[in-house]
Amino acid sequence: MMEITLDLGKMAEMRPVNTLVFHPGKCINCGMCLQVCPHRVFAQGERRVRMARADECMECGACQRNCPAGAIEVDSGVGCAAAMIKAALKGSKEVTCGDDCCR
């Protein structure tokens, strides 16, 4: 019988740090994501935009909302800037992103 050992530390390192997914084949190189991303996650490539700093994504969703080609997917909410600002203005300790936020 074969024994399998799982290194949970390595598995945790393999998990993505956010929900950002970029589909380069759909990118039309319009540059909208370059203009709206507050953390410069995307950078200009040769024929299309490329993800340069995916781990810096705060999941605000601005890139997805402004991409006319649908090349970007992100589950905005956890790091949603609009939700954070709204919570701060209301004095709320709970940050939530829902239908009344940025979607």
C-alpha positions in Angstrom: 0.0 0.0 0.0 1.3 3.5 -0.9 1.6 6.1 1.8 0.7 9.7 0.9 2.0 12.6 3.1 0.3 16.0 2.8 2.3 19.1 3.7 -0.5 21.5 4.9 1.9 24.4 4.9 2.7 24.0 1.2 -1.0 23.5 0.5 -1.7 26.8 2.2 0.9 28.5 0.1 -0.7 27.2 -3.1 -4.1 28.8 -2.4 -4.7 32.1 -4.2 -4.6 35.2 -2.0 -7.7 36.6 -3.6 -10.5 35.7 -6.1 -9.0 37.6 -9.1 -9.0 35.7 -12.4 -7.7 37.1 -15.6 -8.5 35.6 -19.0 -5.8 36.9 -21.3 -7.4 35.4 -24.4 -10.4 37.7 -23.9 -8.3 40.8 -23.4 -8.7 43.4 -26.2 -5.9 45.6 -24.8 -8.2 48.6 -24.1 -6.2 49.5 -20.9 -9.3 50.2 -18.8 -8.0 48.0 -16.0 -4.7 49.9 -16.0 -6.6 53.2 -15.5 -9.0 52.0 -12.7 -7.0 49.6 -10.6 -5.8 51.5 -7.4 -3.0 49.0 -6.8 -1.5 48.6 -10.3 -2.3 44.9 -10.4 -2.2 45.0 -14.2 0.6 46.2 -16.5 0.9 46.9 -20.2 2.1 43.8 -22.1 3.0 43.5 -25.8 -0.4 42.5 -27.3 -2.5 42.6 -24.2 -2.5 43.6 -20.6 -0.9 41.2 -18.1 -1.3 40.6 -14.4 1.8 42.0 -12.8 0.9 42.1 -9.1 -2.1 39.8 -8.5 -1.3 39.5 -4.8 -1.9 43.3 -4.4 -5.6 43.0 -5.5 -7.9 44.2 -2.8 -11.0 42.8 -4.7 -12.7 46.2 -5.2 -14.1 45.0 -8.5 -13.3 48.2 -10.5 -11.4 46.2 -13.1 -14.2 43.7 -13.7 -16.9 46.5 -13.9 -14.8 48.4 -16.4 -13.6 45.6 -18.7 -15.6 45.7 -21.9 -14.3 42.2 -22.9 -15.2 40.4 -19.7 -11.6 39.3 -19.3 -11.5 39.9 -15.6 -13.4 38.1 -12.8 -13.2 39.0 -9.2 -15.6 38.3 -6.3 -15.6 41.8 -4.9 -16.5 42.0 -1.2 -13.7 40.9 1.1 -11.5 43.9 0.2 -14.1 46.1 -1.4 -12.9 49.7 -1.2 -16.5 51.1 -1.5 -17.7 48.9 1.4 -14.7 49.9 3.6 -15.3 53.6 2.9 -19.1 53.2 3.5 -18.4 51.4 6.8 -16.0 54.0 8.0 -18.4 56.9 7.2 -21.2 55.1 9.1 -18.9 54.2 12.0 -19.6 50.6 11.5 -17.1 47.9 12.6 -18.6 45.4 10.1 -17.6 45.7 6.4 -19.9 44.1 4.0 -20.4 44.4 0.2 -23.8 43.6 -1.1 -26.4 44.7 -3.7 -26.4 48.3 -2.3 -22.6 48.7 -2.6 -20.7 48.4 -5.8 -22.2 45.6 -7.8 
